[in-house]
Amino acid sequence: MKNLLKIALCMSSLSLAVGAWANDDHIIMQEAANNHVTVSAIANLKDETAVTLKGTLLKHLNEDHYEFSDGTGVILLDIDEDLWKVFNIKAGDKVQVVGEVDTHRYKPTDIEVVKIEKISQ
């Protein structure tokens, strides 16, 4: 009985955590809708700022990392496989990206992508 209670509590906690992440993505998308920026402007933004970018995926570097440019600069995008595979996104595609600025102490700033879609420019 104690084991069932522990399992139930663990599953409940996990479902709440997953719900919180989904809610965060929803909030990021709402905030980013009003924050269209350029790559060159990202250097002046705070960590976890929600942004929307339009540009071209230059190359697939490894796993979930892509190099992206909008003509004002180049930045690394961290795109989960479940996002880019659904739309068959690949290097050379023009895309609109919604995500969060992710600053680091020892490596360059990148964008943690929560939504990506192909566009025609």
N, C-alpha and C positions, 0 to 999 in steps of 0.2 A: 504494500500500500504506500509506503514511504517513497519507494522508487517511482511509482506512478505519479505521485504528487510532485516529485522533483522534475520528472519529465514534463509534466503539464506546465509547471512554472517556467521551465527553460523554453518550451515552445511558445508560451505566452510572451516572454521577454523578447524572443527572437522576432515574433510577428510585429511587436510594437516597434522594434528597431528598424525592420524593413519598411514599415509604414512611415516612420520618420524620414528615412532616406527618400522615399517617393515624394513625400511632402516637400522636402528640401529641393528636389528637382523641379517641382511645380513652382515653388517660390522663385528659384533661379530663372525659370522661363518667363515668369511675369516681370521680374525686375529687368531682365535682359531685353525684353521687348521695347523698352524705352531707352536703351543704352547701346545704340549702334556706334561702334568705335572702329578705329584703324589699328593696325598692328603697332604703328609708331606711337600711338597714344597709350598703349598698354603699360609702357614703362612708368607712367605717372599714376597708375591706378593701384589701389590697395589690394592686398590679398583677399580673396573670396568676393571680389567685385563681379557681379553678373554682367556679361557682355554678349553682344551679337556681332559677328564678323562675317563679311562676304569676301570670297577670294578663291584661290586655286590651291588644291593639294599638290604640292610639288613632288614629293616622293614619300614612299612608305619606308620608314627607317627600320622598324622592328616591331613585332607584336602589335601593340596598340598605339604606336607613335608615328605621327606623320609630320612632315615639314609643310608649312602653310604660308602663303604670301597673298597680300592684298594689293601689292604694288608700292606700299609704304614701308615695308619691312618683312622679315621672315620670323616665324615663331613656331615652336613645337606644339602640336595638339596631342592630347592623350584621349583617344577615342576607343571606348570599349568595343570589343568585337561584335557584341550583339547590336550595336548601333550601325556600324559601317557595313556589316555583312547583309543586313536586311535590305539595304538599298543598293547593294553591289557597288559601293563606293571604292574608287581606286585613284591612284596618282594621276594627275591631269584633269580630274573633275573639278568643275566650278561648284562651290558649295556655300551654303549659309550655315554657320555654326553658332550654337548657343551654348555657353559654358561659363565657367568661373575662372578668374585669374588665380593662378597658383604660384606664389612666389616661394623661392627657396633660398637658403643661406649659401649653399655652395654650388648651385647649378642655375642656369638661366630660368627665368620665368616662363611658364607654359600655360596652356588653357586646358582645364579638365572639362571635356565636352559632355553635355547632357542630352543634346539633340543636334542632329546633322541631317541636311537634306541637299540633294542636287538642285542646282538652279541653272537657268540659262541667262547669261549676261550679255 
